[in-house]
Amino acid sequence: MAREWDATTYDSLPLPHERWGQRTLARLELDGTETVLDAGAGTGRDTVALLEAVPDGRVIALDGSEKMLAALLARLADRPDLRDRLTVLRADLTTPLPLREQVDVVFSVATFHWIPDHDALFKNLAAVLRPGGQLVFDCGGHGNIAAVERVLGDLVADRPPVWPFAAAEETADRLAAAGFVGVETSLDPDPTRLDDPATLRRFLETIILGMDLDRLPVDERAGFVNAVAERLPEPVIDYVRLTGTARRAG
Ligand SMILES: C[S@@+](CC[C@H](N)C(=O)[O-])C[C@H]1O[C@@H](n2cnc3c(N)ncnc32)[C@H](O)[C@@H]1O
């Protein structure tokens, strides 16, 4: 199963993910009746927007983290109108997905770079998407957080690679091989500046360094986060977003 996330700190941070979610939503073509899979739904910010965008449809919020899904359910506690059309599913995107029926749309923000094997991921997503159904996604792409990775490479000898930051063309080829058509992918720099040192540290710890911190003894983690923050050339997370739109072949 995927690793746990600190959902409370996640939601307290100034997240560029909000912008990425909105622009991924804007690429969907909806008539309001669709069943949408939010793959890597996290604490459910975009799940709520999706439920509002499909008033006669349903949303399946899938994530591997129990804490993120608990925060998602808490977000919807006072929205029984939306909750009724939501299914919450704790599942692992690295394996075939345990969905009972096919969906009309697969939507995903800031998640696919946590999945090492994109060939398998796209095949698994195609298997749960109806013929003609839409896939829209955002994730870290080639060159994403290169400055952070340089610092990590300096700090950790023989650090194993964590993220498969893929290029646009290879992703388009993978999607075609997995049975998608009308594929459009692009790669766009989107640096995020975090001038407040405490916010930069919390952001690194919660959003970026989880896999690296999991490998360290608990009492060394805060020092490691400080060392990464101090060594960055400027207080900037040098994001590069890989975005994609495709339909499953009919
Ligand atoms: C950066 S968060 C993005 C969450 C949300 N989409 C957003 O934009 O705020 C990445 C999410 O991917 C989930 N995730 C990572 N690897 C996963 C896996 N193998 N299976 C399922 N979920 C996974 C994490 O639990 C986390 O909630």
The ligand as an ORCA input file, in Angstrom:
! r2SCAN-3c Opt
* xyz 0 1
  C       0.518     15.573     -3.689
  S      -0.870     14.605     -3.202
  C      -2.111     15.216     -4.339
  C      -3.484     15.115     -3.758
  C      -4.577     15.889     -4.512
  N      -4.800     15.346     -5.840
  C      -4.219     17.352     -4.581
  O      -3.998     17.855     -5.691
  O      -4.164     17.999     -3.519
  C      -0.533     12.990     -3.865
  C      -1.551     11.964     -3.462
  O      -1.267     10.765     -4.159
  C      -1.517      9.675     -3.298
  N      -0.739      8.523     -3.747
  C       0.599      8.452     -3.924
  N       0.952      7.220     -4.331
  C      -0.187      6.495     -4.405
  C      -0.490      5.148     -4.762
  N       0.465      4.288     -5.131
  N      -1.785      4.729     -4.723
  C      -2.765      5.591     -4.355
  N      -2.548      6.882     -4.008
  C      -1.264      7.331     -4.030
  C      -1.070     10.178     -1.937
  O      -1.608      9.409     -0.885
  C      -1.520     11.629     -1.969
  O      -2.804     11.789     -1.412
*
